[in-house]
Each structure stands twice: as structure tokens, then as C-alpha cells.
């Protein structure tokens, strides 16, 4: 199966180039002088200058390689008499001027991002937040587009064998490291193997990768696994690609601390990590051949306190705000709006907050009890209080609509009457008249709700809702570590927790990684042992066919809706403010606005 | 001599107890450093977890871990941070330097300011200016440093735009460092001054009623001479105690102020280490703090003897 990667930007450029072409009418001295002039101008560009900008809708802007292609074409037609359409002289001079103008403008401009994701160590491989920010300098092979589809980033296309054990990635051929060396398939092979050998979280690569091969002929790298692996395209959207010629001499990359610069192959390279100034500085990659970014440099400023980060934005110290798997703080949005300097990008988070029942213990092991519970919760109120309106009442199907292959299921409803009725029909009654229903063992139902401090208010609300339908509840608020210990030993009745975007995508995806009892991990509930669910997970894990995956996704959402292994409490929106002076922002479901395309597309108005 | 020996034994015993507690306390916290290191949504096999545990030495029995810890300490090896990927000694060296600059200057300024103003306020408590100062410092001492820091940031950095929001510097030059440090140092110094002010004021009020002060006045000494040559010496004993205690504070940093101003100091280092169950960093940090407090107490003992002849006089 071959997956071609759409390249609307490149196609747009070609279209624009065609618009600027016309039939040759004959050579002239004027043409020669023009060509020489343009060549001199381009060749004298500073290495750090813009590499061109071929955005659709900006007819004169193109990348350096496209501008050179056009000039070469012009020369071939004009002096060697080759057949073809000759670009107009005005078009060429205009394009060169636009290129130079943008280079001059962008070199001094800085895009500043405020973030509460603090970098704690100058370890490129070891610091998890740094790993996310380094996507700009060392982009992964794949990426997720705005609709949640996996598409190539460094890869032009990829294919996977019928039995899903062999994955081949074809690289783009215009990628260069910031030290001038070409990005080769060996770099990709090295990076993936390096992570597998040197980092614990990627040890699965080491354990399952049987062999790998590179082909310079078709610029590809092939990975062969010892068992079917169907999520490689997703996994490879997270691993930053490293230059083999730099990193192969570093024996222990986790312990390798360096404040920069680091060689990168993205539009920018990581120039400096300054922990004491609280910033990362990315500078333009002088050898970047793709669309030119509009900014000379990008700075990521980290703030230990979210409130201070919001003040910095209001003060104009930053152009946007980024938090992995999180939104700009809802209470501060209004204040920022008042400055009149920011617009907001709003997108439903694919992570969500949910209520997880302990399916191993009565009465939560009873589906009817869980169904009653789902009616007892006042979702509207929770959405209003927790998201200040930047959220929605979720569906029974758990998965938020921003996730690929979302299936519309019934919306969760608040109806204490229905909850009481279901409980009564299921045999839960208050025979002693003390206001608390009795379980099937005859004892009063008193649920223990395990809460982390982050969800203290949600816990209080849930306690009230349960009491309204005759269920007593105790809140047990514990720190994160105690929560994990208790959750892993199933020492709770109900707990409130959340899923992250990556969490929703891991395992068989659509949140299944949180529930599959065969999995372990700090944040996962591993509470579903139902063979039907496990089989669904296995089926999803066994295919790379988009149609089959979609069918599995729908079945999983149906399962969530019918069996209620978790009750989603709210879907929240990720709100990202951005400076009004710039446009072209978009967010992807995995990394939000921190994706390479934003840094290429965003430009001044 | 015997007294000195007793003190040495006492300090040595305290040190051993501290080292033992340093080892035990982090391990008494709930949570698993290995799981913490892996993160929430990452799946790794049990085999890898065990391998990591072994690499950290956490698979060994506690007594073996303790003897290894003591052995490392004797070789002046504070271990290796799980999360910061660096030797603990290097991390501490870097953080202590900045913390000394930030908290050390604040404590010194606060002590000097609080002591002098407090002494004057205690000497003439009835004047309007001193009453006002007293009210002001009481208010400051009751204000949580976190709130005070945010308030200063809101006014001076956000509203007036006089100071930056975060970090030790933009570029590592003395000017940039001074510009960035001004607000956090001011906040901490004010907070420290308020405590010193109140203690000194009370102490001077108590001392000025003593017979030696009356005698000095009877000798015909001026007010300032009585205060600064006689009273302040005796009244400063509690300040010495407070200063010794502040040494611990000095090295543990000022967590909340560091968080507000995004400063990479000892406070955030310890806080992150607690959250991340980074035992070596916790052990190393607590050890440094404990040593600093022990040292400060020894100095305080010496200073008591200098300041108060009754202390060095045999009972």
C-alpha cells in the first residue's frame, strides 16, 4: 500500500510559475544583463537569508530553489535555444526583488512564543519539553495535518508491506542540515536506531526492529520489524531526526548536555538553550531549500508561572502562547482580548477529562449502575465551571469530534430522574429510608472518589450529583504519585483523570490505550478486560488500511457508548492566542500550533 | 577545650542524623522514580523498567543503597540526577551561585535594612514615622511572598514596564543581570527586612529599659550613641539567630519567588526533584542546606560570644 503525500503548496507554486511564463520571442542583451543581475543578487545573499516563499496567493514569492530553477530555465531557453516558455523579465525581476525583500525583512524579525512548558535541562534527547520544541529544527519524518491525517514531513511518501512488518519511507530530496550536508536516508535510519538503543521510552524499537536498509538510489529507508506494526507512521511523527554525522560520536545522548547550537534540518536550527534566561533561540537554517519562513528567528520563552506568561502576552512580550495538550488559561482570555492585539484560534482538544470507574468492583462493575451514573452528572454545569464555556458536553462515544474517524454517538444527558429510575429498576433501593441506596449486598452504597488536586472542584461537584440520586460518596484527594499507586492497585471506586492528545493516539488509538488491561503506564486506567474490547484493539492494531481503521474506530466508539468503561465529563477547546499582526496560523490535533507548517506559513499582515 | 569537643561531637552527630534523614525522607515519599521518569502516556515493558531501576541502583536492598550513598559521600560524589541528566554536584554548583546572588543579596539587604530601621523604630516607637513604618512592615510580613512578588511584577513590570518578567538575564552581562534581579531581590529583601524589623524593634524596646541604658544616659551620652554603641549590640542577639536560620532559607532558595520570576534557583530545583522523585538531587540539596545551617549555627555561636560576654563567661 503506497501513501502519496499531498503537497498543495508545491502545486500552488508550480501553478503560479506557469502563470508567469510566456512564449519565447527571442534573445536579447537585455535578457543576458537581467539574468546576470539576478544571479549576482541571489548568489550574494547571506547564507542565513530567506530561502524563498512560495505560498499560494503570493504570486511573486518562491523558494530559492524554485527561483534558481526558473533562472536556469530562462537561460536555457534564451541562450541554448531549448524549447519552452520563457518567463517574463518583469516576473523574474519581481520574484527576485520579492525574495530579497523578504530576506531582508525576515532576518531581523523574531517570532516569540510564551510557554509554561519549562525546559529543565539542556539535554536535547533527555528533556521531554525540549523534544517537542525541537520539532522545528529537527522535524520528525511524519506529521499530523489539521484534520488529524498523518502525512509526510521529511518523508515524501511511504509504503507498508501487506503483512505490516516492513515500512519504507521515501525522503524529500531537498533537505539539508544547517551545516550544509544533505539529509540522507542514513540519517533517518541512524536516528530511529539511536533512539531505540539509547532511550528507554523508545526501547520498543530496539526490541522489535529486525533490520533496516537504506537506498540512496530512491532516497529511501526501510525498517523491517519482527512483528506487524501498524502505527509506525504515527510513532515516527514524534521522533526528532538527528544528523548521524554529529550524533554517532555521542555515546550517551541522554547525558549529553549542550547549550547549542545543534545541527538541524528544519527551516530553523536550535541555536541556543539558555536556561537562566528562560529561552530557546532558533535561527534560520541557511541551507533550507523549502518555503522561506517569514521570521529571522523564533524564540521560545518559558515561564514557571502561567499567570506571568499571560501578563507577558498582554504586555506584548510574546506573539503567541503554547502549551502541549493544553489551552491558554480560560480565565485570562477576556483580559487578553481587551488588549485588541490578539486573535484566538480555537480547536476541540483531542484529549479530555473523564470519570473512570473501577470495573473490578461492585457496583461499578454493573453496566446499569454506570448508565445511571452517566445520567447523574450535570455536564452543562461542569462545562460552564471548568471551561468557562470553552468546551462542550461530550457524547457517549468518548472520542472528541476533532479526532480522525469520529463517530457521532448520543450526547450525554443530565437527568437525575432517569438515573434514579435506572437504579431502581436495576435493584438498587433505599429500603431502610436513610436516603442512601443499598447495593446488591444490602449495604449502603458509599463510593470512594479518588481525586488529584487538579480536579478537586470537579470532585466536589460529582459528590453532590451522586448524593442527589441517593449515592453516598467520599472524596479522597491525593497527590499524583499516590493516585498512580492507588489507581494501579484498583483501590478506588471512581476517579477523575484526563487523556492527552498522544494518549488518545497511542496503542490501538481512539483512547483505547487508557483502558486495555494489558497495558501499563502512569496515566492509564487498564480497567477493561472484556475480550470483545481487547479483540477490537487487536483488530485496530493489525491493520493500516484507512477504511478498516475507520471501521475499528467506529466500533470502539460504539463500545465506549454501550459499555461505558469511562464517562467523559467534558470536551474542552484548546484556545491559542496569536498576535493580530501575523496571519496564517493553524493547529494540528497532536502538537497544536507547534508544527513546522505554522512557522513557514505565518507571516505579517 | 572540653566544651569545644562537646560541640564538635554534637555537630558530628547532627550531621550523621541529617545524612540519614536525607537518605530516608525521599524514599518515604509515595511514588516510583522509574515510572516518573518514563512519563504518563509512554508504554515500556517491565523488563525495561527493571533495567532502569537497576541502573539507578533502586533494585538493591535499602541498606545497600544507604551504604552506597555513604560511600559516594565520602568520595564527595553526590550522585547523578535522574531528570536533569547531570552530576548533582554540577547542578548544585550552578544553582547555588545564582541563588546566592539572588537570595544572599536579599537576606543581607533585608537584614541591614530591617535591623537599622527596627532599632530606630524601637528606640523612638512613639513617632509617627516609626508607627507608620511599623504598620508597613507588619503588613509586609503578613503578606505571602508569592502574592507580594506577583503584585510587584504586575505594577513594575506589567503596568510600568520598568523591569522584565522572567529569568536571570536576557544576555549574560552585569547590567542585564542587575536589571532582571532588581524586582526579585527587592521583594525578598523587603520580606526579610520586615521580619528583622519587627524582631529588632521589639528587642530594642526591651533593651532600652535596662539599667545599663539608663546608666549610659546618666553618663551624658547622646541617644544615638546609647543606641548604636550599647543597646543595638545586646538587641541584635535574636537577629543573629534569625540570620543563622535564614542560611537554610538562603540555600533552599525562595521557591515561590523563583516560580513567579521564572528563576532557575535552588527552590525550583528542590521542588522539581520532589515532584520527579529525583532522589540524588534531593539528597544533595538537603545535604548542602543542612551543612549551611550547621555552619551558620556554628558562626552564630561564635557571634553570640562576641556580642554577649555572658555567653563566654563560665556558668
Contacts between the chains, C-beta under 8 A, distances in Angstrom:
chain1	res1	chain2	res2	distance
A	118	B	262	7.5
A	120	B	83	6.7
A	120	B	84	6.1
A	120	B	272	6.4
A	121	B	83	7.1
A	121	B	84	4.5
A	121	B	85	5.4
A	121	B	86	6.8
A	123	B	84	7.7
A	123	B	85	4.3
A	123	B	86	8.0
A	126	B	85	4.3
A	127	B	85	7.8
A	128	B	39	6.5
A	200	B	37	7.5
A	200	B	38	6.6
A	200	B	44	5.9
A	200	B	48	5.4
A	200	B	51	7.7
A	200	B	52	5.5
A	201	B	38	6.2
A	201	B	39	7.0
A	201	B	42	4.6
A	201	B	44	6.2
A	203	B	44	6.1
A	203	B	45	7.2
A	203	B	48	4.7
A	204	B	43	7.7
A	204	B	44	7.5
A	204	B	45	7.7
A	207	B	45	7.3
A	254	B	85	5.4
A	255	B	85	5.1
A	255	B	86	7.3
A	256	B	85	8.0
A	257	B	85	6.5
A	257	B	86	5.9
A	275	B	264	5.4
A	276	B	98	6.8
A	276	B	167	6.4
A	276	B	168	4.4
A	276	B	169	6.5
A	276	B	172	7.4
A	276	B	264	5.4
A	277	B	167	4.5
A	277	B	168	6.8
A	277	B	169	5.6
A	277	B	170	5.8
A	277	B	171	7.6
A	277	B	172	7.7
A	278	B	166	5.0
A	278	B	167	4.1
A	278	B	262	4.9
A	278	B	264	7.7
A	279	B	167	7.3
A	301	B	166	7.1
A	302	B	262	6.9
A	303	B	165	7.2
A	303	B	166	5.6
A	303	B	262	5.0
A	304	B	166	7.8
A	304	B	258	7.1
A	304	B	259	4.6
A	304	B	260	7.6
A	304	B	262	4.4
A	304	B	263	7.9
A	304	B	268	6.5
A	305	B	259	5.2
A	305	B	260	5.3
A	305	B	262	6.9
A	307	B	150	6.8
A	308	B	150	7.8
A	308	B	153	6.4
A	308	B	165	5.5
A	308	B	166	6.5
A	308	B	260	6.2
A	308	B	261	7.7
A	308	B	262	6.8
A	311	B	153	6.9
A	311	B	154	6.9
A	311	B	157	7.4
A	311	B	158	4.9
A	311	B	165	6.5
A	312	B	165	4.8
A	312	B	166	7.5
A	314	B	158	7.1
A	315	B	157	7.6
A	315	B	158	5.6
A	315	B	161	7.1
A	315	B	165	7.4
A	317	B	165	6.4
A	479	B	30	7.0
A	479	B	31	7.9
A	480	B	31	7.6
A	480	B	275	7.8
A	481	B	29	7.1
A	481	B	30	4.6
A	481	B	31	2.8
A	481	B	32	7.4
A	481	B	36	7.4
A	481	B	277	7.2
A	482	B	30	4.6
A	482	B	31	7.4
A	484	B	31	7.0
A	484	B	32	7.7
A	484	B	35	6.6
A	485	B	30	5.9
A	485	B	31	7.2
A	485	B	32	7.9
A	500	B	40	7.0
A	500	B	41	5.6
A	502	B	41	5.1
A	503	B	40	7.2
A	503	B	41	4.2
A	506	B	41	5.9
A	506	B	43	6.9
A	507	B	43	7.3
A	513	B	41	7.4
A	513	B	43	7.3
A	519	B	43	5.9
A	520	B	43	7.0
A	520	B	46	7.5
A	521	B	38	7.6
A	521	B	40	6.8
A	521	B	41	6.5
A	521	B	42	6.4
A	521	B	43	5.4
A	522	B	35	5.2
A	522	B	36	7.5
A	522	B	38	7.0
A	522	B	39	6.8
A	522	B	40	4.5
A	522	B	41	7.9
A	523	B	40	3.5
A	523	B	41	5.5
A	524	B	41	7.6
A	524	B	43	8.0
